[in-house]
Amino acid sequence: QQQRQQQQQQLQQQTAAMFRKFVADDQATQQASLKSSVQRAIATKVAEQYPALSEEVLELAMPKKDQITQVKCQDHVNLIASASTKEILFFNQREGPFYPTLRLLHKAGDFMEKVQVDAGAIAPLIGGAAL
């Protein structure tokens, strides 16, 4: 029973760590406003990466007049955020592809490629297996 309590405590600690709030002071190493040319380059990369993303939705997510901020975090993770709303829009690791946040996906609709798998493949995929 003592071992079971220890396992439950470990699970609670892992869950708390997984769902903790993002605190910029603790996890961000650098924050900088992006020049308009860099903002256009990011918008172009996102448009190439997600062809189903319409111009209107991209303009809604990353307005040309709005200032965009890049927040560099631990493990070479970059966050692309709107300076006015303080909302994180995309993230990437090193020079990899940009991934939208769930909040942006809910606002913008379906623009990502859909993949369907059998029910038996869900657990290995969540564990990190490749398709």
matplotlib code that plots the C-alpha trace (Angstrom):
import matplotlib.pyplot as plt

x = [0.0, 2.9, 4.3, 0.9, 0.8, 4.3, 3.1, 0.1, 2.3, 4.6, 1.7, 0.3, 3.7, 4.1, 0.6, 1.2, 4.4, 2.7, -0.1, 1.7, 1.3, 3.9, 5.8, 8.0, 10.5, 11.2, 11.2, 12.0, 15.6, 15.2, 12.3, 12.6, 10.3, 10.7, 11.3, 8.6, 10.8, 11.2, 7.4, 6.8, 9.2, 7.5, 4.1, 5.4, 6.8, 3.5, 1.5, 3.8, 3.6, -0.2, -1.7, -5.3, -4.7, -6.5, -5.1, -7.9, -7.2, -3.4, -4.1, -6.4, -3.7, -0.7, -1.9, 0.6, 0.2, 0.6, 4.0, 5.1, 7.4, 9.7, 10.2, 13.2, 12.8, 14.8, 15.7, 15.8, 12.0, 10.8, 7.4, 5.8, 3.4, 1.3, 2.7, -0.7, -2.8, 0.1, -1.2, 1.1, 0.3, 3.0, 6.0, 8.9, 12.1, 15.4, 14.7, 12.0, 8.4, 6.0, 3.2, 0.0, -1.2, -4.5, -6.0, -5.1, -6.5, -9.8, -10.0, -8.9, -10.6, -9.4, -6.3, -4.1, -3.8, -6.1, -4.8, -7.0, -5.7, -7.2, -8.1, -5.3, -2.6, -3.5, -1.6, 1.7, 1.3, 0.8, 3.9, 6.0, 5.8, 6.1, 3.3]
y = [0.0, 2.3, 1.7, 2.5, 5.8, 6.7, 5.9, 8.2, 11.0, 10.7, 10.7, 13.8, 15.6, 14.7, 15.9, 19.2, 19.7, 18.9, 21.4, 24.2, 27.7, 29.2, 31.8, 33.9, 34.8, 31.2, 29.6, 32.4, 33.3, 36.1, 38.2, 40.5, 42.4, 41.2, 43.5, 43.7, 41.7, 38.9, 39.0, 38.7, 35.8, 33.9, 34.6, 33.3, 30.1, 29.5, 30.0, 27.6, 25.0, 25.2, 25.7, 25.3, 28.4, 31.3, 34.8, 36.2, 33.8, 34.4, 38.2, 37.7, 35.7, 37.9, 41.3, 43.3, 46.4, 44.4, 43.9, 40.3, 39.2, 36.2, 34.6, 32.2, 29.5, 26.6, 23.7, 26.0, 26.5, 29.7, 31.2, 33.6, 35.9, 39.0, 41.9, 43.6, 40.6, 38.7, 35.6, 32.9, 32.0, 29.6, 27.7, 25.9, 24.2, 25.5, 26.2, 23.6, 24.0, 26.3, 24.6, 26.6, 26.6, 25.0, 28.4, 29.5, 26.3, 26.9, 30.4, 29.8, 26.5, 23.5, 24.2, 21.3, 18.0, 15.3, 11.8, 8.9, 5.8, 2.6, 2.6, 0.2, 2.6, 5.5, 4.4, 3.8, 7.1, 8.9, 7.1, 8.7, 6.0, 7.2, 6.7]
z = [0.0, 0.7, -2.8, -4.2, -2.4, -3.7, -7.2, -6.8, -5.4, -8.4, -10.8, -9.1, -9.3, -13.0, -13.8, -11.9, -13.9, -17.2, -16.6, -14.9, -16.2, -18.4, -16.4, -18.7, -15.9, -15.2, -18.6, -21.1, -21.7, -24.1, -25.6, -28.6, -30.9, -34.5, -37.5, -40.1, -42.6, -40.1, -39.4, -43.2, -43.5, -40.6, -42.2, -45.5, -43.9, -42.1, -45.3, -47.2, -44.4, -44.1, -47.6, -46.3, -44.1, -45.8, -46.1, -44.0, -41.1, -41.3, -41.3, -38.3, -36.4, -37.4, -38.4, -40.5, -38.3, -35.0, -33.4, -33.1, -30.3, -30.3, -26.9, -26.7, -24.1, -22.8, -25.1, -28.2, -28.2, -29.8, -29.2, -31.6, -29.8, -30.5, -28.5, -28.2, -27.0, -25.3, -27.0, -28.2, -31.8, -33.0, -31.6, -33.1, -32.0, -33.4, -37.1, -37.4, -38.7, -36.9, -35.0, -34.0, -30.5, -29.6, -28.9, -32.4, -33.9, -32.1, -33.3, -36.9, -37.6, -39.5, -41.5, -40.5, -42.3, -40.8, -40.0, -39.0, -37.3, -35.9, -32.2, -31.4, -32.7, -30.4, -27.4, -29.3, -31.1, -27.8, -26.5, -29.4, -32.1, -35.7, -38.2]

ax = plt.figure().add_subplot(projection="3d")
ax.plot(x, y, z, "-o")
ax.set_aspect("equal")
plt.show()
